[in-house]
Amino acid sequence: MATTQQHTCGGPKFGRLTKGCPRCDDLLAGAEPVRAGTRSDDRPKTTEHNHQVVFGRRVTGCPRCAELDAGAEPVRWNRRSERQQTGGYPTTREIDNHFAPGGPHANGACGPVCTFGDW
């Protein structure tokens, strides 16, 4: 993927271009604008659904649904660490591990009053 010049005029102004800004000058010369939601890395794009997506439901005949049924990884929209995504609170995985049968909570490792997640 080709990299684009960066704005030096304070960022995009949605159609108002500033002469002297490298990116605005490129756009004035006919460069293709960056589409919202485009990726700036080399991760492969997934196959698109051929229907309106209803999360968790699969549709027969849809190539992406078939990939997911075959075990393909679902798209992850946010690549931050799990702890950053939760604002510092325990992640779903940490909660599931703590409260799992035979886990620390079931074995009483968290004490007489569970303080899991209080850090």
C-alpha positions as CSV (number, residue, x, y, z in Angstrom):
1,M,0.0,0.0,0.0
2,A,1.4,3.4,-1.0
3,T,1.9,5.8,1.8
4,T,0.3,9.3,1.6
5,Q,1.8,12.6,2.5
6,Q,0.9,14.0,5.9
7,H,-1.1,17.2,6.4
8,T,1.0,20.1,7.8
9,C,-2.0,22.4,7.8
10,G,-3.5,21.1,11.0
11,G,-5.2,18.1,9.5
12,P,-7.9,17.4,7.0
13,K,-10.6,20.0,6.7
14,F,-13.1,17.9,4.8
15,G,-12.8,19.5,1.3
16,R,-11.1,22.7,2.2
17,L,-7.5,22.4,1.0
18,T,-4.6,24.6,2.0
19,K,-1.9,25.5,-0.6
20,G,1.6,24.7,0.7
21,C,0.5,21.7,2.7
22,P,2.1,18.6,1.1
23,R,-1.1,16.4,1.4
24,C,-3.4,19.2,0.3
25,D,-1.2,19.8,-2.7
26,D,-1.3,16.1,-3.6
27,L,-5.1,16.2,-3.4
28,L,-5.3,19.3,-5.5
29,A,-3.1,17.5,-8.1
30,G,-5.7,14.7,-8.2
31,A,-4.4,12.2,-5.6
32,E,-7.0,9.7,-4.3
33,P,-8.3,10.6,-0.9
34,V,-7.9,8.1,1.9
35,R,-11.1,6.2,2.5
36,A,-12.4,6.0,6.1
37,G,-11.6,2.7,7.7
38,T,-8.8,1.7,5.4
39,R,-6.0,-0.2,7.0
40,S,-2.4,1.1,7.1
41,D,-0.8,-2.2,7.6
42,D,-0.3,-5.4,5.6
43,R,-2.8,-7.6,7.4
44,P,-4.9,-9.5,4.9
45,K,-8.4,-8.3,4.5
46,T,-11.2,-10.8,5.2
47,T,-13.7,-12.0,2.7
48,E,-16.8,-9.8,2.7
49,H,-20.2,-11.0,3.7
50,N,-22.7,-11.0,0.9
51,H,-25.6,-10.0,3.2
52,Q,-26.3,-7.6,6.0
53,V,-24.3,-8.8,9.0
54,V,-26.3,-9.8,12.1
55,F,-23.6,-10.6,14.7
56,G,-23.5,-14.2,15.6
57,R,-25.8,-15.5,12.9
58,R,-24.4,-17.4,9.9
59,V,-26.1,-17.3,6.4
60,T,-25.9,-20.3,4.1
61,G,-24.2,-19.4,0.8
62,C,-22.2,-16.5,2.3
63,P,-18.4,-17.0,1.7
64,R,-17.4,-15.2,4.9
65,C,-19.9,-17.1,7.0
66,A,-18.5,-20.4,5.6
67,E,-15.0,-19.3,6.5
68,L,-16.1,-18.5,10.1
69,D,-17.9,-21.9,10.3
70,A,-14.6,-23.5,9.2
71,G,-12.8,-21.9,12.1
72,A,-11.5,-18.6,10.6
73,E,-10.6,-15.9,13.2
74,P,-13.2,-13.2,13.5
75,V,-12.2,-9.6,12.8
76,R,-10.8,-7.8,15.8
77,W,-11.6,-4.1,15.6
78,N,-9.4,-2.9,18.4
79,R,-5.7,-4.1,18.5
80,R,-4.9,-2.5,21.8
81,S,-3.9,-4.8,24.7
82,E,-6.9,-6.4,26.4
83,R,-6.2,-4.5,29.7
84,Q,-6.2,-1.2,27.8
85,Q,-9.5,-2.1,26.2
86,T,-11.1,-2.7,29.6
87,G,-9.7,0.5,31.1
88,G,-7.5,-1.4,33.5
89,Y,-10.2,-3.7,34.8
90,P,-9.8,-7.5,34.6
91,T,-10.3,-9.0,31.1
92,T,-13.0,-11.5,30.3
93,R,-10.3,-14.2,30.1
94,E,-8.9,-13.3,33.5
95,I,-12.4,-13.3,35.0
96,D,-13.3,-16.6,33.4
97,N,-10.0,-18.1,34.7
98,H,-10.5,-16.8,38.2
99,F,-14.1,-18.1,38.5
100,A,-13.6,-21.4,36.5
101,P,-14.4,-24.6,38.3
102,G,-11.2,-25.6,40.1
103,G,-9.8,-22.1,39.6
104,P,-8.5,-19.7,42.4
105,H,-12.0,-18.6,43.5
106,A,-13.3,-22.2,43.8
107,N,-10.2,-23.2,45.8
108,G,-10.5,-20.2,48.1
109,A,-7.2,-18.6,47.0
110,C,-8.8,-15.2,47.0
111,G,-9.6,-15.3,50.7
112,P,-12.9,-15.3,52.6
113,V,-14.0,-12.2,50.7
114,C,-13.2,-12.3,47.0
115,T,-11.1,-9.3,46.1
116,F,-10.3,-10.4,42.6
117,G,-9.9,-7.3,40.3
118,D,-9.4,-4.9,43.2
119,W,-6.0,-3.6,42.2
